[in-house]
Amino acid sequence: MRATKSFMMAVMALGLAASLGMFYAADEVKPKYDIEEIMAKAHKGKPSLLQQVVKGKASEEQKKQLLEYYQELAKNKPPKGDAKDWKRRTNALIVAAQDALAGKPNAARALQSAAKCGDCHKAHKED
Ligand code: HEC
């Protein structure tokens, strides 16, 4: 079961990488950035990288960067909370960031609703 699951995930990761024209090692386990680093780089600052993307003021590079942060976020293990919930939340962020990169009109709203700071912190951040 376990092997099947990670194989499926590898296939999905490859599909994702191919469709984006990016190169992520499918067998990479260790995240490139930890959660705190991603929070600081994507969510902190005025305006934050996230806010710039939401407001449509981000460059192509910045949108790609946000997507990468969220992809790495999904590989991290949160300090607490249910793993399935973490996966669901981080996946929603990834999908919304992909939509933003693709220029889909609903992307800003999807990003805002996926990046509910307090909701996710309550579920996964130690107080
Ligand atoms: C998908 C879940 C998730 C979302 C959405 C999220 N965060 Fe976080 N955030 C976390 C987790 C988990 C931590 C704790 C990391 C740790 O302690 O290792 C954290 C930590 C932080 C920290 C660091 C706090 C510290 O102790 O240094 C900041 C700042 C932060 N988040 C800001 C934000 C902001 C602003 C938003 C909304 C725009 C946001 N986060 C959305 C999961 C999330």
Backbone and ligand atoms as CSV (ligand in chain L), in Angstrom:
chain,resi,resn,atom,element,x,y,z
A,1,MET,N,N,0.832,-1.206,0.000
A,1,MET,CA,C,0.000,0.000,0.000
A,1,MET,C,C,0.864,1.253,0.000
A,2,ARG,N,N,1.832,1.228,0.935
A,2,ARG,CA,C,2.704,2.387,1.072
A,2,ARG,C,C,3.460,2.667,-0.215
A,3,ALA,N,N,3.986,1.571,-0.784
A,3,ALA,CA,C,4.787,1.724,-1.999
A,3,ALA,C,C,3.907,2.242,-3.134
A,4,THR,N,N,2.677,1.725,-3.217
A,4,THR,CA,C,1.759,2.161,-4.270
A,4,THR,C,C,1.485,3.653,-4.129
A,5,LYS,N,N,1.297,4.068,-2.883
A,5,LYS,CA,C,0.961,5.461,-2.636
A,5,LYS,C,C,2.119,6.390,-3.041
A,6,SER,N,N,3.325,6.016,-2.658
A,6,SER,CA,C,4.416,6.927,-3.007
A,6,SER,C,C,4.700,6.894,-4.502
A,7,PHE,N,N,4.417,5.736,-5.112
A,7,PHE,CA,C,4.566,5.681,-6.568
A,7,PHE,C,C,3.569,6.629,-7.229
A,8,MET,N,N,2.328,6.575,-6.763
A,8,MET,CA,C,1.297,7.463,-7.295
A,8,MET,C,C,1.690,8.926,-7.114
A,9,MET,N,N,2.249,9.203,-5.947
A,9,MET,CA,C,2.637,10.584,-5.684
A,9,MET,C,C,3.765,11.019,-6.605
A,10,ALA,N,N,4.672,10.085,-6.866
A,10,ALA,CA,C,5.781,10.395,-7.766
A,10,ALA,C,C,5.244,10.668,-9.168
A,11,VAL,N,N,4.277,9.863,-9.576
A,11,VAL,CA,C,3.682,10.050,-10.909
A,11,VAL,C,C,3.006,11.414,-10.987
A,12,MET,N,N,2.278,11.745,-9.918
A,12,MET,CA,C,1.593,13.031,-9.898
A,12,MET,C,C,2.596,14.188,-9.904
A,13,ALA,N,N,3.657,14.027,-9.139
A,13,ALA,CA,C,4.662,15.089,-9.074
A,13,ALA,C,C,5.305,15.290,-10.436
A,14,LEU,N,N,5.547,14.183,-11.123
A,14,LEU,CA,C,6.150,14.270,-12.446
A,14,LEU,C,C,5.217,14.969,-13.427
A,15,GLY,N,N,3.936,14.617,-13.341
A,15,GLY,CA,C,2.952,15.232,-14.215
A,15,GLY,C,C,2.912,16.723,-13.998
A,16,LEU,N,N,2.960,17.096,-12.726
A,16,LEU,CA,C,2.929,18.500,-12.349
A,16,LEU,C,C,4.150,19.213,-12.903
A,17,ALA,N,N,5.308,18.607,-12.706
A,17,ALA,CA,C,6.559,19.214,-13.140
A,17,ALA,C,C,6.539,19.387,-14.656
A,18,ALA,N,N,6.052,18.357,-15.355
A,18,ALA,CA,C,6.036,18.410,-16.809
A,18,ALA,C,C,5.086,19.502,-17.282
A,19,SER,N,N,3.912,19.579,-16.658
A,19,SER,CA,C,2.930,20.542,-17.135
A,19,SER,C,C,3.379,21.971,-16.847
A,20,LEU,N,N,4.221,22.137,-15.910
A,20,LEU,CA,C,4.692,23.484,-15.593
A,20,LEU,C,C,6.011,23.805,-16.283
A,21,GLY,N,N,6.598,22.792,-16.874
A,21,GLY,CA,C,7.882,23.002,-17.510
A,21,GLY,C,C,8.963,23.281,-16.489
A,22,MET,N,N,8.759,22.759,-15.281
A,22,MET,CA,C,9.754,22.970,-14.238
A,22,MET,C,C,10.371,21.622,-13.879
A,23,PHE,N,N,11.421,21.690,-13.122
A,23,PHE,CA,C,12.087,20.446,-12.795
A,23,PHE,C,C,12.223,20.262,-11.300
A,24,TYR,N,N,11.359,19.434,-10.803
A,24,TYR,CA,C,11.426,19.071,-9.397
A,24,TYR,C,C,11.761,17.590,-9.316
A,25,ALA,N,N,12.717,17.270,-8.492
A,25,ALA,CA,C,13.047,15.864,-8.319
A,25,ALA,C,C,11.892,15.184,-7.605
A,26,ALA,N,N,11.360,14.136,-8.224
A,26,ALA,CA,C,10.187,13.470,-7.681
A,26,ALA,C,C,10.512,12.730,-6.387
A,27,ASP,N,N,11.751,12.337,-6.242
A,27,ASP,CA,C,12.099,11.558,-5.057
A,27,ASP,C,C,12.699,12.432,-3.948
A,28,GLU,N,N,12.641,13.709,-4.153
A,28,GLU,CA,C,13.157,14.629,-3.152
A,28,GLU,C,C,12.263,14.587,-1.918
A,29,VAL,N,N,12.817,14.247,-0.795
A,29,VAL,CA,C,12.001,14.122,0.401
A,29,VAL,C,C,12.130,15.348,1.281
A,30,LYS,N,N,13.366,15.770,1.445
A,30,LYS,CA,C,13.600,16.891,2.345
A,30,LYS,C,C,13.158,18.192,1.669
A,31,PRO,N,N,12.295,18.954,2.310
A,31,PRO,CA,C,11.859,20.206,1.698
A,31,PRO,C,C,13.026,21.185,1.558
A,32,LYS,N,N,12.944,21.992,0.546
A,32,LYS,CA,C,13.992,22.972,0.287
A,32,LYS,C,C,13.940,24.101,1.322
A,33,TYR,N,N,12.738,24.411,1.779
A,33,TYR,CA,C,12.555,25.453,2.792
A,33,TYR,C,C,11.697,24.897,3.921
A,34,ASP,N,N,11.972,25.332,5.155
A,34,ASP,CA,C,11.079,24.896,6.226
A,34,ASP,C,C,9.896,25.856,6.346
A,35,ILE,N,N,8.938,25.479,7.187
A,35,ILE,CA,C,7.679,26.238,7.245
A,35,ILE,C,C,7.935,27.696,7.627
A,36,GLU,N,N,8.767,27.882,8.645
A,36,GLU,CA,C,9.005,29.265,9.102
A,36,GLU,C,C,9.604,30.130,8.003
A,37,GLU,N,N,10.512,29.526,7.248
A,37,GLU,CA,C,11.140,30.268,6.157
A,37,GLU,C,C,10.097,30.636,5.087
A,38,ILE,N,N,9.226,29.689,4.779
A,38,ILE,CA,C,8.193,29.943,3.769
A,38,ILE,C,C,7.223,31.026,4.252
A,39,MET,N,N,6.826,30.942,5.517
A,39,MET,CA,C,5.933,31.963,6.080
A,39,MET,C,C,6.586,33.341,5.981
A,40,ALA,N,N,7.863,33.392,6.342
A,40,ALA,CA,C,8.572,34.672,6.330
A,40,ALA,C,C,8.687,35.227,4.906
A,41,LYS,N,N,8.984,34.345,3.941
A,41,LYS,CA,C,9.223,34.811,2.580
A,41,LYS,C,C,7.935,35.057,1.793
A,42,ALA,N,N,6.906,34.253,2.069
A,42,ALA,CA,C,5.683,34.366,1.262
A,42,ALA,C,C,4.604,35.202,1.937
A,43,HIS,N,N,4.580,35.178,3.277
A,43,HIS,CA,C,3.443,35.783,3.977
A,43,HIS,C,C,3.783,37.022,4.781
A,44,LYS,N,N,5.064,37.260,4.990
A,44,LYS,CA,C,5.441,38.433,5.773
A,44,LYS,C,C,5.813,39.574,4.849
A,45,GLY,N,N,5.789,40.797,5.370
A,45,GLY,CA,C,6.200,41.947,4.572
A,45,GLY,C,C,5.002,42.715,4.062
A,46,LYS,N,N,5.244,43.954,3.716
A,46,LYS,CA,C,4.173,44.818,3.223
A,46,LYS,C,C,4.538,45.390,1.885
A,47,PRO,N,N,3.881,44.967,0.825
A,47,PRO,CA,C,2.981,43.830,0.809
A,47,PRO,C,C,3.765,42.526,0.747
A,48,SER,N,N,3.171,41.463,1.229
A,48,SER,CA,C,3.828,40.156,1.162
A,48,SER,C,C,3.788,39.653,-0.279
A,49,LEU,N,N,4.590,38.639,-0.523
A,49,LEU,CA,C,4.595,38.023,-1.860
A,49,LEU,C,C,3.177,37.556,-2.204
A,50,LEU,N,N,2.519,36.925,-1.239
A,50,LEU,CA,C,1.143,36.471,-1.455
A,50,LEU,C,C,0.234,37.630,-1.857
A,51,GLN,N,N,0.323,38.737,-1.104
A,51,GLN,CA,C,-0.540,39.887,-1.402
A,51,GLN,C,C,-0.263,40.456,-2.793
A,52,GLN,N,N,1.001,40.467,-3.168
A,52,GLN,CA,C,1.328,40.969,-4.503
A,52,GLN,C,C,0.692,40.107,-5.586
A,53,VAL,N,N,0.710,38.795,-5.348
A,53,VAL,CA,C,0.105,37.896,-6.333
A,53,VAL,C,C,-1.419,38.075,-6.322
A,54,VAL,N,N,-2.004,38.169,-5.143
A,54,VAL,CA,C,-3.460,38.354,-5.030
A,54,VAL,C,C,-3.899,39.638,-5.746
A,55,LYS,N,N,-3.113,40.683,-5.569
A,55,LYS,CA,C,-3.495,41.970,-6.162
A,55,LYS,C,C,-3.144,42.075,-7.642
A,56,GLY,N,N,-2.543,41.018,-8.178
A,56,GLY,CA,C,-2.198,41.038,-9.591
A,56,GLY,C,C,-0.988,41.910,-9.898
A,57,LYS,N,N,-0.182,42.176,-8.865
A,57,LYS,CA,C,0.983,43.037,-9.059
A,57,LYS,C,C,2.294,42.265,-9.130
A,58,ALA,N,N,2.185,40.957,-9.129
A,58,ALA,CA,C,3.398,40.144,-9.106
A,58,ALA,C,C,3.894,39.867,-10.516
A,59,SER,N,N,5.203,39.773,-10.649
A,59,SER,CA,C,5.793,39.376,-11.924
A,59,SER,C,C,5.654,37.869,-12.082
A,60,GLU,N,N,5.921,37.412,-13.286
A,60,GLU,CA,C,5.935,35.979,-13.580
A,60,GLU,C,C,6.852,35.235,-12.597
A,61,GLU,N,N,8.027,35.820,-12.380
A,61,GLU,CA,C,8.996,35.210,-11.464
A,61,GLU,C,C,8.428,35.071,-10.053
A,62,GLN,N,N,7.770,36.126,-9.594
A,62,GLN,CA,C,7.211,36.105,-8.242
A,62,GLN,C,C,6.107,35.061,-8.116
A,63,LYS,N,N,5.310,34.931,-9.156
A,63,LYS,CA,C,4.243,33.917,-9.121
A,63,LYS,C,C,4.843,32.518,-9.058
A,64,LYS,N,N,5.906,32.322,-9.833
A,64,LYS,CA,C,6.582,31.018,-9.802
A,64,LYS,C,C,7.175,30.761,-8.422
A,65,GLN,N,N,7.715,31.834,-7.829
A,65,GLN,CA,C,8.324,31.701,-6.520
A,65,GLN,C,C,7.269,31.310,-5.475
A,66,LEU,N,N,6.116,31.946,-5.532
A,66,LEU,CA,C,5.054,31.623,-4.580
A,66,LEU,C,C,4.621,30.161,-4.738
A,67,LEU,N,N,4.470,29.748,-5.988
A,67,LEU,CA,C,4.097,28.357,-6.236
A,67,LEU,C,C,5.142,27.418,-5.661
A,68,GLU,N,N,6.404,27.744,-5.845
A,68,GLU,CA,C,7.454,26.882,-5.300
A,68,GLU,C,C,7.373,26.815,-3.771
A,69,TYR,N,N,7.149,27.956,-3.145
A,69,TYR,CA,C,7.035,27.953,-1.683
A,69,TYR,C,C,5.900,27.040,-1.234
A,70,TYR,N,N,4.787,27.096,-1.922
A,70,TYR,CA,C,3.659,26.268,-1.511
A,70,TYR,C,C,3.918,24.791,-1.782
A,71,GLN,N,N,4.635,24.520,-2.872
A,71,GLN,CA,C,4.983,23.119,-3.131
A,71,GLN,C,C,5.905,22.587,-2.043
A,72,GLU,N,N,6.825,23.446,-1.607
A,72,GLU,CA,C,7.732,23.028,-0.537
A,72,GLU,C,C,6.983,22.955,0.796
A,73,LEU,N,N,6.032,23.853,0.990
A,73,LEU,CA,C,5.230,23.839,2.215
A,73,LEU,C,C,4.549,22.482,2.379
A,74,ALA,N,N,4.020,21.963,1.267
A,74,ALA,CA,C,3.315,20.683,1.306
A,74,ALA,C,C,4.237,19.535,1.717
A,75,LYS,N,N,5.523,19.678,1.450
A,75,LYS,CA,C,6.470,18.610,1.801
A,75,LYS,C,C,6.863,18.657,3.264
A,76,ASN,N,N,6.582,19.778,3.914
A,76,ASN,CA,C,6.912,19.903,5.330
A,76,ASN,C,C,5.879,19.173,6.176
A,77,LYS,N,N,6.320,18.878,7.399
A,77,LYS,CA,C,5.396,18.274,8.349
A,77,LYS,C,C,5.091,19.352,9.389
A,78,PRO,N,N,3.814,19.688,9.556
A,78,PRO,CA,C,3.494,20.757,10.513
A,78,PRO,C,C,3.738,20.310,11.952
A,79,PRO,N,N,4.004,21.273,12.861
A,79,PRO,CA,C,4.275,20.938,14.261
A,79,PRO,C,C,3.122,20.198,14.930
A,80,LYS,N,N,1.910,20.425,14.477
A,80,LYS,CA,C,0.797,19.657,15.035
A,80,LYS,C,C,-0.330,19.544,14.013
A,81,GLY,N,N,-1.338,18.738,14.360
A,81,GLY,CA,C,-2.519,18.628,13.510
A,81,GLY,C,C,-2.493,17.412,12.602
A,82,ASP,N,N,-3.615,17.202,11.964
A,82,ASP,CA,C,-3.871,16.052,11.128
A,82,ASP,C,C,-3.144,16.173,9.780
A,83,ALA,N,N,-2.446,15.106,9.399
A,83,ALA,CA,C,-1.667,15.124,8.151
A,83,ALA,C,C,-2.558,15.307,6.925
A,84,LYS,N,N,-3.739,14.725,6.980
A,84,LYS,CA,C,-4.656,14.839,5.829
A,84,LYS,C,C,-5.138,16.270,5.661
A,85,ASP,N,N,-5.409,16.905,6.784
A,85,ASP,CA,C,-5.857,18.299,6.743
A,85,ASP,C,C,-4.745,19.197,6.189
A,86,TRP,N,N,-3.529,18.915,6.613
A,86,TRP,CA,C,-2.366,19.671,6.128
A,86,TRP,C,C,-2.244,19.530,4.621
A,87,LYS,N,N,-2.415,18.316,4.137
A,87,LYS,CA,C,-2.304,18.029,2.720
A,87,LYS,C,C,-3.398,18.768,1.941
A,88,ARG,N,N,-4.590,18.745,2.492
A,88,ARG,CA,C,-5.713,19.412,1.836
A,88,ARG,C,C,-5.457,20.925,1.735
A,89,ARG,N,N,-5.008,21.501,2.837
A,89,ARG,CA,C,-4.765,22.947,2.850
A,89,ARG,C,C,-3.613,23.338,1.933
A,90,THR,N,N,-2.511,22.601,2.011
A,90,THR,CA,C,-1.360,22.977,1.199
A,90,THR,C,C,-1.653,22.721,-0.284
A,91,ASN,N,N,-2.459,21.695,-0.547
A,91,ASN,CA,C,-2.796,21.423,-1.935
A,91,ASN,C,C,-3.665,22.531,-2.527
A,92,ALA,N,N,-4.578,23.057,-1.711
A,92,ALA,CA,C,-5.415,24.175,-2.178
A,92,ALA,C,C,-4.541,25.391,-2.510
A,93,LEU,N,N,-3.493,25.591,-1.700
A,93,LEU,CA,C,-2.575,26.706,-1.971
A,93,LEU,C,C,-1.833,26.485,-3.289
A,94,ILE,N,N,-1.385,25.251,-3.494
A,94,ILE,CA,C,-0.656,24.933,-4.726
A,94,ILE,C,C,-1.538,25.168,-5.950
A,95,VAL,N,N,-2.760,24.648,-5.888
A,95,VAL,CA,C,-3.679,24.785,-7.023
A,95,VAL,C,C,-3.963,26.265,-7.308
A,96,ALA,N,N,-4.191,27.034,-6.235
A,96,ALA,CA,C,-4.490,28.454,-6.421
A,96,ALA,C,C,-3.278,29.198,-6.997
A,97,ALA,N,N,-2.077,28.837,-6.537
A,97,ALA,CA,C,-0.874,29.492,-7.054
A,97,ALA,C,C,-0.640,29.109,-8.516
A,98,GLN,N,N,-0.987,27.875,-8.876
A,98,GLN,CA,C,-0.883,27.456,-10.285
A,98,GLN,C,C,-1.849,28.247,-11.139
A,99,ASP,N,N,-3.060,28.440,-10.617
A,99,ASP,CA,C,-4.060,29.210,-11.353
A,99,ASP,C,C,-3.597,30.655,-11.532
A,100,ALA,N,N,-2.958,31.200,-10.496
A,100,ALA,CA,C,-2.457,32.573,-10.593
A,100,ALA,C,C,-1.389,32.659,-11.678
A,101,LEU,N,N,-0.529,31.665,-11.708
A,101,LEU,CA,C,0.536,31.631,-12.709
A,101,LEU,C,C,-0.055,31.495,-14.112
A,102,ALA,N,N,-1.145,30.725,-14.201
A,102,ALA,CA,C,-1.793,30.525,-15.499
A,102,ALA,C,C,-2.679,31.715,-15.879
A,103,GLY,N,N,-2.806,32.673,-14.960
A,103,GLY,CA,C,-3.597,33.861,-15.261
A,103,GLY,C,C,-5.096,33.644,-15.209
A,104,LYS,N,N,-5.534,32.638,-14.467
A,104,LYS,CA,C,-6.982,32.394,-14.370
A,104,LYS,C,C,-7.643,33.486,-13.527
A,105,PRO,N,N,-8.810,33.941,-13.975
A,105,PRO,CA,C,-9.469,35.067,-13.303
A,105,PRO,C,C,-9.886,34.795,-11.851
A,106,ASN,N,N,-10.157,33.523,-11.526
A,106,ASN,CA,C,-10.604,33.234,-10.152
A,106,ASN,C,C,-9.446,33.011,-9.184
A,107,ALA,N,N,-8.209,33.145,-9.686
A,107,ALA,CA,C,-7.049,32.761,-8.881
A,107,ALA,C,C,-6.903,33.592,-7.609
A,108,ALA,N,N,-7.146,34.894,-7.698
A,108,ALA,CA,C,-6.950,35.754,-6.535
A,108,ALA,C,C,-7.877,35.329,-5.404
A,109,ARG,N,N,-9.127,35.055,-5.773
A,109,ARG,CA,C,-10.064,34.646,-4.744
A,109,ARG,C,C,-9.710,33.281,-4.160
A,110,ALA,N,N,-9.300,32.379,-5.046
A,110,ALA,CA,C,-8.904,31.047,-4.594
A,110,ALA,C,C,-7.717,31.138,-3.635
A,111,LEU,N,N,-6.774,32.008,-3.961
A,111,LEU,CA,C,-5.595,32.181,-3.102
A,111,LEU,C,C,-6.001,32.710,-1.726
A,112,GLN,N,N,-6.851,33.731,-1.753
A,112,GLN,CA,C,-7.266,34.308,-0.482
A,112,GLN,C,C,-7.993,33.303,0.387
A,113,SER,N,N,-8.836,32.488,-0.224
A,113,SER,CA,C,-9.560,31.556,0.632
A,113,SER,C,C,-8.687,30.376,1.033
A,114,ALA,N,N,-7.667,30.053,0.229
A,114,ALA,CA,C,-6.764,28.958,0.618
A,114,ALA,C,C,-5.785,29.414,1.701
A,115,ALA,N,N,-5.423,30.672,1.669
A,115,ALA,CA,C,-4.411,31.177,2.606
A,115,ALA,C,C,-5.064,31.849,3.811
A,116,LYS,N,N,-5.915,31.128,4.477
A,116,LYS,CA,C,-6.532,31.648,5.695
A,116,LYS,C,C,-5.552,31.459,6.848
A,117,CYS,N,N,-4.849,32.512,7.167
A,117,CYS,CA,C,-3.757,32.448,8.140
A,117,CYS,C,C,-4.204,31.812,9.453
A,118,GLY,N,N,-5.222,32.410,10.065
A,118,GLY,CA,C,-5.649,31.974,11.390
A,118,GLY,C,C,-6.163,30.546,11.409
A,119,ASP,N,N,-6.934,30.182,10.386
A,119,ASP,CA,C,-7.486,28.830,10.309
A,119,ASP,C,C,-6.387,27.779,10.347
A,120,CYS,N,N,-5.400,28.001,9.487
A,120,CYS,CA,C,-4.339,27.004,9.384
A,120,CYS,C,C,-3.455,27.032,10.628
A,121,HIS,N,N,-3.210,28.212,11.157
A,121,HIS,CA,C,-2.386,28.288,12.372
A,121,HIS,C,C,-3.056,27.586,13.541
A,122,LYS,N,N,-4.370,27.742,13.640
A,122,LYS,CA,C,-5.100,27.094,14.720
A,122,LYS,C,C,-4.959,25.575,14.621
A,123,ALA,N,N,-5.028,25.093,13.395
A,123,ALA,CA,C,-4.982,23.645,13.194
A,123,ALA,C,C,-3.562,23.082,13.291
A,124,HIS,N,N,-2.568,23.854,12.867
A,124,HIS,CA,C,-1.238,23.251,12.681
A,124,HIS,C,C,-0.065,23.963,13.343
A,125,LYS,N,N,-0.311,25.104,13.928
A,125,LYS,CA,C,0.813,25.839,14.514
A,125,LYS,C,C,0.713,25.716,16.035
A,126,GLU,N,N,1.838,25.441,16.640
A,126,GLU,CA,C,1.865,25.362,18.098
A,126,GLU,C,C,1.746,26.771,18.689
A,127,ASP,N,N,0.933,26.904,19.745
A,127,ASP,CA,C,0.854,28.281,20.266
A,127,ASP,C,C,1.951,28.582,21.284
L,1,HEC,C1,C,-1.375,25.867,5.211
L,1,HEC,C2,C,-1.256,26.345,6.573
L,1,HEC,C3,C,-0.856,27.786,6.816
L,1,HEC,C4,C,-1.352,28.923,6.245
L,1,HEC,C5,C,-2.455,29.031,5.213
L,1,HEC,C6,C,-0.641,30.021,6.828
L,1,HEC,N1,N,0.290,29.570,7.735
L,1,HEC,FE1,FE,1.618,30.704,8.773
L,1,HEC,N2,N,2.332,29.026,9.686
L,1,HEC,C7,C,1.861,27.748,9.511
L,1,HEC,C8,C,2.534,26.843,10.429
L,1,HEC,C9,C,2.309,25.346,10.528
L,1,HEC,C10,C,3.416,27.635,11.182
L,1,HEC,C11,C,4.329,27.162,12.315
L,1,HEC,C12,C,5.682,26.758,11.807
L,1,HEC,C13,C,6.560,26.184,12.897
L,1,HEC,O1,O,6.355,26.499,14.064
L,1,HEC,O2,O,7.459,25.400,12.544
L,1,HEC,C14,C,3.275,29.010,10.684
L,1,HEC,C15,C,4.030,30.091,11.133
L,1,HEC,C16,C,3.876,31.390,10.683
L,1,HEC,C17,C,4.714,32.490,11.074
L,1,HEC,C18,C,5.938,32.392,11.968
L,1,HEC,C19,C,5.553,32.583,13.374
L,1,HEC,C20,C,6.747,32.320,14.231
L,1,HEC,O3,O,6.529,31.738,15.318
L,1,HEC,O4,O,7.872,32.655,13.853
L,1,HEC,C21,C,4.243,33.622,10.465
L,1,HEC,C22,C,4.763,35.039,10.569
L,1,HEC,C23,C,3.106,33.199,9.665
L,1,HEC,N3,N,2.927,31.845,9.813
L,1,HEC,C24,C,2.343,34.064,8.904
L,1,HEC,C25,C,1.263,33.673,8.130
L,1,HEC,C26,C,0.375,34.591,7.442
L,1,HEC,C27,C,0.457,36.105,7.491
L,1,HEC,C28,C,-0.530,33.812,6.779
L,1,HEC,C29,C,-1.698,34.254,5.920
L,1,HEC,C30,C,-1.409,35.103,4.807
L,1,HEC,C31,C,-0.198,32.420,7.057
L,1,HEC,N4,N,0.884,32.386,7.882
L,1,HEC,C32,C,-0.882,31.349,6.515
L,1,HEC,C33,C,0.905,27.359,8.589
L,1,HEC,C34,C,0.171,28.196,7.778
